[in-house]
Amino acid sequence: MIRTATLTSALALALALPAGAAEIPIGHLADQSGATSDVGVPYAQGVADALAWVNRKGGVKGERMAVESVDYGYQVPRAVALYKKWTGGRDKVAAIQGWGTADTEALSAFVTKDEIPYVSGSYAAQVSDPTGASGKAKAAPYNFFYGPTYSDALRGMLIWAAEDWKAKGRPGKPKFVHMGGNHPYPNSPKEAGEAMARELGFDVLPAIVFALAPGDYTSQCLTAKNAGANYAYLGNTGGSNISLLKSCKAVGTDIQFMGNVWGMDENAAKAAGEAANGVVFPVRTAAVTGGTAPGLTTAAEISKESDAAGTVYRPVHYYAGICAALYMTEALAWAKDNGGLAGPTVRKGFYQKKGWVPARMEGVCVPSTWTESDHRGMMEVHIYRAKVSGPTDGALADLMKAGTIKLEPVKTVELPRKPEWQGW
Amino acid sequence: MATQSLNPAGDFRTTYAADTTIFPTAGSRYAVLAGLAILCLAPLWLERYWLSLLIQIGYFGVAALGLNILVGFTGQISIGHAAFFGFGAFASAWLSNNLGLPVFFAVPLAGVVTTAVGLVFGLPAARLKGLYLAIATLAAQYILQDFFARANWFTGGVAGTAAEPFSILGFAFDTDQRYFYVVLAYVVATYVLATNLMRSRDGRALVAVRDHYLSAEMMGINLTRYRTLSFGLSAFFAGIGGALYAHYLQFVSVEGFGILLSIQFLGMIIIGGLGSIMGTLMGTAFMVLIPEAMGWLTDAVRGSGLDRALSLKDNLSFLREMAIGLVIVLFLMFEPDGLAHRWRQVKAYWKLYPFSH
């Protein structure tokens, strides 16, 4: 019975659609097996689920998207090769959902030349200047991302850190150290963070390098401890940060760690256990799993695309992925109504609204504004603190429910949109 | 040479020149020319995806050829071949970006520069053999890789560097259809070069060093010279391959040249056949195509009953990597002499059919 119904509906659909119905080709680069796969997997799932959900709801203004999701393993050459595959043939992609900083920066020149809107999972300030007028970065008119730039997020956390130091009433100047791999992604906010720290009255220590992959980072922790660091920025992603936090706990450092947006999440807190307790990090969405925002209902619906039972716990990156995908589909929808899906039109689609929240995502996606001269979508930094109050064995959903792991809002820093902060 | 078994009975040679000819029969010469003609027409009818795979086989094939000269013909070992491949890529990009050299000249020049680097890193070969030499070449891999990550002036550091598209007199070979011809030309040139090299006095000296270095030395072959030379030669081909790769992707980044790629190069020549020129190309094709074939397989499994029953989901991408490893192991177990050997057997089988015994 069910089979007949499916067959009939499929037949009806096939007849209803004109032969070779146009689909919008979309490229999706995901890291599911590389150095950043720990956060790449939930983000990519968010993107894929949101796009599948839009398709199921009738697509972009009635046109379905043909999404090609590919795991590129965080390897720049593979990303470039995929990009060439997506843009060289007849059905050139209308837009791309990208991922890492190194590949986004490498592809930036290509997408500018080919006029293909590119929504990255990298929030490097280096691709936030569409005109190049800042003089700090090359013009990147087709690069978009949902979230504060890495540099702005760090600036926000440093402002919080300076207040925290005062509030604790500790004597002398606080010491700040940048920690991360020697890779474009952790390096991206280094200069901006160190400059901001000096401005706020921190002593800036020489940066400490630790690899993007998990390892034994005892010597790095000892270096930070001996130098007397008070505040440390962790530029890497979850897995690598977890091992650093564990090493530092073993060494017995007294450092307030500040993670990158990708540096900490529920999974990382579970894996690091009590070593993650107290780490602060920016969250890009206005709500996390367990909240009450109306947009979370939609997100739960989207989540069912890949988890029909609705039992999988969705970490913060999943929601960021949903938002990134929905901004793109709404820009595509605007372009479809205003002259077609050519790159320059889709790009204009991103500029149509101020304080833009995708439909039905209120309270989750933070209001964002892109303009022709500024691709810093948001200037507010929502700082959260990971609280771990016991052993973290068992399922993540249960740990969150029991409150063993908590994500606590600490402060929302509203940064001024300074032109001199653009592009670095 | 096994191909001699295909010659008619009573056929014998009276000169050394006739004995070392590349094409033992007229038929084999025509077959190669016909194959080349078909390849020349490939961009007209092949899909872009297949073209990109052929291009990949081309530039890896050129680099693997260098390694086969070193490992297969001279009997040395190197697990740093990817670093030379990378050096050629960066050198060519640097030469064209910073010195304003046309890419047309930058590619062969990158080969020359890489040769110099290869000669330097080949020096330990004068004194080391076997596993000790392997570790010494491992040093080349790490030293060069670290150099790529730090030498901002040369490589753009960890952020990588852009490379100009290949062009001749303003005509840019910036699409796969066009670039295919560039790679094809280089593959033909380097393979002819290597084949002829192996027929020369120097080529025979390299083989002698491999077969019995003591006898070779007694016959007046300077071991140090030939061992180091073979490192230089291997780096030359690696550099050319790397340069072709750089101008194909138009972007070079340090990540691509890890030890994994070095091992893959070794895999290519072992699977293709050590000491076989044509085998190198076959092995390269095998190593390039196997991940793709596994990709089709996992795509077929994705969403099927098997996927749901085992709830594989994301694990499929890992399964793919594991399957690649498994196929290579099985291949080495059942085909230890490489594809070149199997190819000769297939040819002999049809030549003698139906009286193969």
Boltz contact constraints between the chains, C-beta under 6 A:
constraints:
  - contact:
      token1: [A, 32]
      token2: [B, 314]
      max_distance: 6.0
  - contact:
      token1: [A, 32]
      token2: [B, 317]
      max_distance: 6.0
  - contact:
      token1: [A, 33]
      token2: [B, 317]
      max_distance: 6.0
  - contact:
      token1: [A, 71]
      token2: [B, 317]
      max_distance: 6.0
  - contact:
      token1: [A, 75]
      token2: [B, 255]
      max_distance: 6.0
  - contact:
      token1: [A, 76]
      token2: [B, 253]
      max_distance: 6.0
  - contact:
      token1: [A, 76]
      token2: [B, 255]
      max_distance: 6.0
  - contact:
      token1: [A, 77]
      token2: [B, 256]
      max_distance: 6.0
  - contact:
      token1: [A, 80]
      token2: [B, 249]
      max_distance: 6.0
  - contact:
      token1: [A, 80]
      token2: [B, 251]
      max_distance: 6.0
  - contact:
      token1: [A, 88]
      token2: [B, 48]
      max_distance: 6.0
  - contact:
      token1: [A, 89]
      token2: [B, 48]
      max_distance: 6.0
  - contact:
      token1: [A, 106]
      token2: [B, 160]
      max_distance: 6.0
  - contact:
      token1: [A, 106]
      token2: [B, 251]
      max_distance: 6.0
  - contact:
      token1: [A, 182]
      token2: [B, 158]
      max_distance: 6.0
  - contact:
      token1: [A, 183]
      token2: [B, 158]
      max_distance: 6.0
  - contact:
      token1: [A, 184]
      token2: [B, 158]
      max_distance: 6.0
  - contact:
      token1: [A, 184]
      token2: [B, 159]
      max_distance: 6.0
